[in-house]
Amino acid sequence: MFLLGCLDTLLFGESMRVYGVLFLPVCVLTALWVRAGDVLTAPVVVPIAFAAGMLPVAGGGGGLPGRLMGLFTGLATQAGWLYGGTLVAGVIVLVRRVQWVRRRRRRW
């Protein structure tokens, strides 16, 4: 997400909407690629990745305080993308977990 944030800054000039749209496929891929044993960590990791990737996208001048203010403002205004991506990852992870548990029960 940090690299996508940097790419968004270079190509689209810190567009929060483009960053949010790019976040959704990353959530899906994260939920699909995580190992079966760690499947429940995906909904925890994606919001952290969203915040990390928001660093280059969230404007704000004036050094560290300005950058932090831009980050907090970006997180507040783009919460819909954050919640939506986390929800998508959570649903995919739950479906994968149920399938994994059913497969384990069949083996027994």
Backbone as CSV, one residue per row, in Angstrom:
resi,resn,N_x,N_y,N_z,CA_x,CA_y,CA_z,C_x,C_y,C_z
1,MET,0.830,-1.185,0.000,0.000,0.000,0.000,0.873,1.247,0.000
2,PHE,2.011,1.182,0.676,2.897,2.343,0.654,3.367,2.635,-0.768
3,LEU,3.721,1.589,-1.507,4.148,1.792,-2.897,2.997,2.305,-3.759
4,LEU,1.789,1.805,-3.528,0.634,2.320,-4.273,0.358,3.770,-3.901
5,GLY,0.576,4.117,-2.642,0.427,5.509,-2.231,1.436,6.409,-2.923
6,CYS,2.673,5.926,-3.028,3.697,6.704,-3.744,3.354,6.828,-5.226
7,LEU,2.872,5.734,-5.807,2.469,5.756,-7.216,1.300,6.715,-7.438
8,ASP,0.354,6.699,-6.521,-0.785,7.614,-6.599,-0.317,9.065,-6.520
9,THR,0.622,9.329,-5.646,1.141,10.691,-5.507,1.841,11.141,-6.785
10,LEU,2.616,10.245,-7.397,3.339,10.608,-8.618,2.411,10.786,-9.818
11,LEU,1.455,9.875,-9.973,0.619,9.897,-11.172,-0.618,10.780,-11.050
12,PHE,-1.224,10.805,-9.880,-2.513,11.476,-9.743,-2.493,12.645,-8.764
13,GLY,-1.348,12.978,-8.223,-1.246,14.145,-7.359,-1.999,14.002,-6.048
14,GLU,-1.733,12.940,-5.317,-2.320,12.708,-3.989,-3.842,12.607,-4.028
15,SER,-4.362,11.853,-4.960,-5.804,11.668,-5.065,-6.262,10.609,-4.077
16,MET,-7.062,11.029,-3.105,-7.558,10.107,-2.091,-8.530,9.089,-2.701
17,ARG,-9.289,9.505,-3.670,-10.256,8.610,-4.297,-9.542,7.481,-5.048
18,VAL,-8.511,7.803,-5.785,-7.747,6.777,-6.505,-7.102,5.830,-5.498
19,TYR,-6.576,6.369,-4.410,-5.969,5.532,-3.379,-6.999,4.577,-2.778
20,GLY,-8.201,5.054,-2.527,-9.254,4.198,-1.986,-9.656,3.108,-2.954
21,VAL,-9.748,3.447,-4.238,-10.103,2.447,-5.247,-8.997,1.400,-5.361
22,LEU,-7.739,1.810,-5.268,-6.634,0.858,-5.324,-6.575,-0.021,-4.076
23,PHE,-7.113,0.473,-2.974,-7.090,-0.276,-1.722,-7.996,-1.510,-1.777
24,LEU,-9.104,-1.427,-2.464,-10.050,-2.545,-2.503,-9.466,-3.815,-3.128
25,PRO,-8.812,-3.757,-4.288,-8.209,-4.992,-4.814,-7.091,-5.528,-3.924
26,VAL,-6.377,-4.641,-3.250,-5.336,-5.096,-2.330,-5.960,-5.879,-1.183
27,CYS,-7.113,-5.444,-0.703,-7.814,-6.174,0.361,-8.229,-7.556,-0.108
28,VAL,-8.754,-7.636,-1.311,-9.175,-8.924,-1.856,-7.968,-9.848,-2.012
29,LEU,-6.896,-9.343,-2.580,-5.706,-10.164,-2.770,-5.094,-10.592,-1.443
30,THR,-5.098,-9.714,-0.477,-4.576,-10.066,0.840,-5.387,-11.184,1.460
31,ALA,-6.691,-11.090,1.381,-7.555,-12.121,1.963,-7.418,-13.447,1.226
32,LEU,-7.106,-13.412,-0.055,-6.962,-14.646,-0.826,-5.579,-15.273,-0.700
33,TRP,-4.547,-14.467,-0.496,-3.180,-14.975,-0.480,-2.697,-15.419,0.887
34,VAL,-3.354,-15.022,1.943,-2.873,-15.348,3.281,-3.007,-16.853,3.514
35,ARG,-2.059,-17.414,4.267,-2.081,-18.856,4.542,-3.318,-19.231,5.345
36,ALA,-3.707,-20.485,5.253,-4.913,-20.955,5.950,-4.781,-20.789,7.461
37,GLY,-3.613,-21.014,8.014,-3.427,-20.875,9.454,-3.486,-19.440,9.939
38,ASP,-3.177,-18.495,9.060,-3.163,-17.075,9.422,-4.321,-16.313,8.819
39,VAL,-5.358,-17.014,8.415,-6.431,-16.394,7.642,-7.159,-15.302,8.434
40,LEU,-7.225,-15.415,9.737,-7.945,-14.416,10.526,-7.135,-13.136,10.766
41,THR,-5.893,-13.099,10.319,-5.094,-11.884,10.486,-5.322,-10.867,9.373
42,ALA,-5.892,-11.294,8.259,-6.076,-10.379,7.121,-6.924,-9.161,7.476
43,PRO,-8.054,-9.301,8.189,-8.819,-8.102,8.532,-8.099,-7.170,9.502
44,VAL,-7.059,-7.665,10.151,-6.277,-6.816,11.048,-5.188,-6.083,10.280
45,VAL,-4.631,-6.741,9.283,-3.497,-6.189,8.546,-3.925,-5.103,7.559
46,VAL,-5.084,-5.246,6.942,-5.461,-4.293,5.893,-5.658,-2.863,6.407
47,PRO,-6.234,-2.624,7.590,-6.290,-1.230,8.048,-4.911,-0.639,8.355
48,ILE,-3.996,-1.491,8.835,-2.633,-1.016,9.085,-1.968,-0.645,7.765
49,ALA,-2.177,-1.469,6.748,-1.620,-1.179,5.430,-2.233,0.092,4.848
50,PHE,-3.525,0.300,5.081,-4.183,1.512,4.592,-3.529,2.744,5.206
51,ALA,-3.285,2.695,6.507,-2.656,3.838,7.191,-1.223,4.037,6.717
52,ALA,-0.489,2.958,6.521,0.895,3.079,6.048,0.950,3.658,4.643
53,GLY,0.033,3.246,3.796,0.010,3.762,2.436,-0.515,5.181,2.342
54,MET,-1.202,5.608,3.381,-1.748,6.958,3.399,-0.662,8.014,3.642
55,LEU,0.484,7.596,4.161,1.551,8.559,4.456,1.965,9.399,3.254
56,PRO,2.268,8.794,2.086,2.637,9.655,0.957,1.451,10.388,0.336
57,VAL,0.252,9.862,0.506,-0.926,10.456,-0.127,-1.445,11.639,0.676
58,ALA,-1.419,11.506,1.987,-1.932,12.574,2.852,-0.976,13.745,2.788
59,GLY,-1.448,14.822,2.220,-0.612,16.006,2.071,-0.182,16.564,3.407
60,GLY,-0.254,17.787,3.553,0.139,18.414,4.803,1.582,18.861,4.726
61,GLY,1.776,20.085,5.000,3.128,20.609,5.019,3.527,20.927,6.444
62,GLY,4.661,21.475,6.605,5.093,21.900,7.928,5.740,20.800,8.743
63,GLY,6.420,19.886,8.076,7.161,18.870,8.795,6.290,17.760,9.347
64,LEU,6.762,17.173,10.428,6.085,16.028,11.013,4.687,16.360,11.536
65,PRO,4.478,17.472,12.246,3.111,17.769,12.701,2.119,17.950,11.542
66,GLY,2.550,18.588,10.488,1.679,18.771,9.334,1.382,17.463,8.634
67,ARG,2.380,16.603,8.526,2.193,15.291,7.898,1.244,14.432,8.737
68,LEU,1.397,14.461,10.065,0.497,13.713,10.945,-0.929,14.240,10.863
69,MET,-1.072,15.551,10.792,-2.406,16.133,10.667,-3.041,15.720,9.349
70,GLY,-2.258,15.695,8.270,-2.768,15.225,6.986,-3.149,13.751,7.032
71,LEU,-2.352,12.945,7.746,-2.660,11.525,7.878,-3.958,11.317,8.642
72,PHE,-4.125,11.990,9.760,-5.348,11.835,10.552,-6.575,12.356,9.801
73,THR,-6.411,13.447,9.103,-7.514,13.972,8.306,-7.872,13.008,7.178
74,GLY,-6.860,12.462,6.518,-7.102,11.493,5.457,-7.783,10.235,5.970
75,LEU,-7.359,9.753,7.129,-8.008,8.574,7.708,-9.461,8.864,8.067
76,ALA,-9.726,10.060,8.533,-11.103,10.413,8.907,-11.994,10.591,7.682
77,THR,-11.470,11.218,6.657,-12.303,11.489,5.484,-12.431,10.286,4.552
78,GLN,-11.497,9.361,4.631,-11.522,8.189,3.756,-11.906,6.922,4.513
79,ALA,-12.613,7.082,5.606,-13.002,5.932,6.430,-13.915,4.974,5.671
80,GLY,-14.683,5.461,4.732,-15.555,4.590,3.945,-14.764,3.551,3.163
81,TRP,-13.670,3.989,2.539,-12.816,3.047,1.812,-12.184,2.053,2.776
82,LEU,-11.751,2.562,3.921,-11.108,1.711,4.924,-12.069,0.649,5.439
83,TYR,-13.275,1.067,5.805,-14.263,0.114,6.306,-14.711,-0.855,5.219
84,GLY,-14.892,-0.346,4.015,-15.310,-1.203,2.909,-14.272,-2.265,2.586
85,GLY,-13.019,-1.876,2.513,-11.955,-2.839,2.239,-11.793,-3.855,3.347
86,THR,-11.910,-3.394,4.586,-11.815,-4.309,5.717,-12.993,-5.280,5.721
87,LEU,-14.171,-4.797,5.375,-15.343,-5.665,5.295,-15.174,-6.717,4.200
88,VAL,-14.687,-6.310,3.044,-14.458,-7.254,1.949,-13.451,-8.321,2.374
89,ALA,-12.352,-7.893,2.980,-11.345,-8.858,3.438,-11.926,-9.775,4.509
90,GLY,-12.732,-9.225,5.412,-13.332,-10.026,6.468,-14.283,-11.076,5.935
91,VAL,-15.097,-10.711,4.958,-16.047,-11.676,4.382,-15.292,-12.790,3.653
92,ILE,-14.312,-12.432,2.863,-13.535,-13.443,2.140,-12.829,-14.369,3.126
93,VAL,-12.267,-13.800,4.177,-11.560,-14.591,5.179,-12.522,-15.536,5.904
94,LEU,-13.707,-15.061,6.230,-14.675,-15.928,6.901,-15.097,-17.094,6.012
95,VAL,-15.318,-16.821,4.740,-15.677,-17.893,3.807,-14.533,-18.896,3.710
96,ARG,-13.307,-18.416,3.607,-12.156,-19.316,3.541,-12.008,-20.130,4.819
97,ARG,-12.237,-19.497,5.947,-12.114,-20.195,7.232,-13.170,-21.299,7.361
98,VAL,-14.400,-20.999,6.968,-15.465,-22.006,7.030,-15.120,-23.178,6.115
99,GLN,-14.630,-22.901,4.918,-14.239,-23.973,4.002,-13.105,-24.806,4.587
100,TRP,-12.151,-24.150,5.210,-11.017,-24.840,5.804,-11.466,-25.750,6.949
101,VAL,-12.356,-25.262,7.801,-12.870,-26.058,8.911,-13.678,-27.243,8.393
102,ARG,-14.491,-27.042,7.382,-15.272,-28.147,6.800,-14.364,-29.221,6.207
103,ARG,-13.317,-28.808,5.526,-12.371,-29.766,4.970,-11.691,-30.572,6.080
104,ARG,-11.346,-29.901,7.154,-10.713,-30.591,8.282,-11.657,-31.596,8.921
105,ARG,-12.924,-31.238,9.040,-13.906,-32.145,9.632,-14.123,-33.372,8.749
106,ARG,-14.108,-33.189,7.454,-14.293,-34.315,6.538,-13.143,-35.312,6.645
107,ARG,-11.946,-34.815,6.866,-10.786,-35.694,7.000,-10.889,-36.558,8.246
108,TRP,-11.495,-36.046,9.292,-11.636,-36.808,10.542,-12.643,-37.884,10.339
